[in-house]
Amino acid sequence: MGKKKVVFTNGCFDILHRGHIELLKFCKGMGKVVVGLNSDTSVAMLKGSNRPVFAECDRKFMLESCRYVDEVRVFEEETPYNLIKEVKPDIIVKGGDYELGDVVGNDICESIILFNYLDGYSTTQIIKNLSNR
């Protein structure tokens, strides 16, 4: 039996929801899962000053508690390119809203796989729904 593939995915994982878990489960089906987690500073850069909802340490704890995740690595930059260079994954998995050629790290790994988002599961939508109650 060969070496287990290293599968990398990344994101803010601010309010963990079913869409996130389905993505992580999909990744786990292919090998060892390393999650690149945006730091609090990085999330604020990407999503605005009112984010993240949950602090980095809490988001990291929740991901580490998931049976589909083998390792969580926090990164400070806007993209995980330097982390991907360190991890050297075989596969990078990103959400279906990306184009293959636009995925950060596509020059480093064997393959890029796009995971189709589950309709109705979005942290931004959850926040909107809560604020409209």
C-alpha positions in Angstrom: 0.0 0.0 0.0 1.4 3.4 -1.0 1.8 6.6 1.1 -1.4 8.2 2.1 -2.2 11.3 0.0 -2.1 14.7 1.7 -5.3 16.7 1.0 -5.3 20.4 1.7 -8.2 22.7 2.0 -8.5 26.1 3.5 -11.0 28.8 4.7 -12.3 30.9 7.5 -14.6 28.2 8.9 -16.1 31.0 11.0 -19.5 29.5 11.8 -19.0 25.8 11.3 -22.0 24.3 9.4 -23.0 21.3 7.4 -21.4 22.6 4.2 -18.0 22.7 5.9 -18.4 19.2 7.3 -19.4 17.8 4.0 -16.3 19.4 2.4 -14.1 18.0 5.1 -15.7 14.5 4.8 -15.1 14.6 1.0 -11.4 15.5 1.6 -11.0 12.7 4.2 -12.1 10.2 1.6 -8.9 10.9 -0.3 -6.3 10.9 2.4 -4.8 12.9 5.3 -6.6 16.2 5.7 -4.7 19.4 6.5 -6.8 22.5 6.9 -5.4 25.9 6.4 -7.3 28.2 8.7 -7.4 32.0 8.1 -6.2 33.9 11.2 -8.5 36.4 12.8 -6.5 39.2 11.0 -6.8 37.4 7.7 -10.6 36.9 8.1 -11.1 40.6 8.8 -9.1 41.4 5.7 -11.2 39.2 3.6 -14.7 39.5 5.2 -14.7 42.9 6.9 -14.2 44.3 10.4 -17.2 42.5 11.9 -15.7 39.1 11.2 -14.7 36.6 12.4 -17.7 35.8 14.7 -15.6 33.2 16.5 -12.0 33.7 17.5 -9.2 31.8 15.8 -8.5 29.6 18.8 -12.2 28.5 18.9 -12.4 27.9 15.2 -9.2 25.9 15.3 -10.5 23.9 18.3 -13.8 23.1 16.5 -11.9 21.9 13.4 -9.5 19.8 15.4 -12.5 18.2 17.1 -13.9 17.0 13.7 -13.1 13.4 12.9 -12.5 14.3 9.2 -9.6 16.6 10.1 -6.0 15.4 10.8 -4.2 18.8 11.2 -5.1 22.5 11.4 -2.5 25.1 10.5 -3.3 28.8 10.9 -2.0 31.3 8.3 -1.9 35.1 8.5 -1.7 36.1 4.9 -4.6 36.7 2.5 -3.9 33.5 0.7 -2.4 30.2 2.0 0.3 30.0 -0.7 3.3 30.0 1.7 1.5 27.4 3.9 0.8 25.2 0.8 4.5 25.4 -0.1 5.3 24.1 3.5 2.6 21.3 3.5 3.3 20.2 -0.1 -0.1 18.5 -0.5 -0.8 16.0 -3.2 -4.4 17.4 -3.7 -6.0 20.8 -3.0 -9.7 20.9 -2.6 -11.6 24.2 -3.0 -15.2 25.2 -3.3 -17.1 25.0 -6.6 -17.1 28.8 -7.0 -13.4 28.6 -8.1 -11.9 28.0 -11.5 -9.2 25.3 -11.5 -6.5 27.7 -12.8 -7.4 30.3 -10.1 -6.8 28.0 -7.1 -3.8 29.2 -5.1 -1.1 26.5 -5.0 -2.1 24.9 -8.3 1.5 25.0 -9.3 2.6 23.0 -6.2 0.2 20.0 -6.0 -0.6 17.0 -8.3 -4.2 17.9 -8.7 -7.0 20.4 -7.8 -10.5 19.2 -7.1 -13.5 21.5 -6.9 -16.2 20.6 -4.3 -19.7 21.7 -5.2 -21.1 23.8 -2.4 -24.3 22.6 -0.8 -27.1 25.0 -1.5 -28.4 26.8 1.6 -25.2 26.5 3.7 -23.2 29.7 4.0 -21.7 31.5 7.0 -22.6 34.9 5.4 -26.2 33.7 4.9 -26.4 32.4 8.5 -25.3 35.8 9.8 -27.9 37.5 7.6 -30.6 35.2 8.8 -29.7 35.8 12.5 -29.7 39.6 12.0 -33.1 39.5 10.4 -34.8 37.7 13.4 
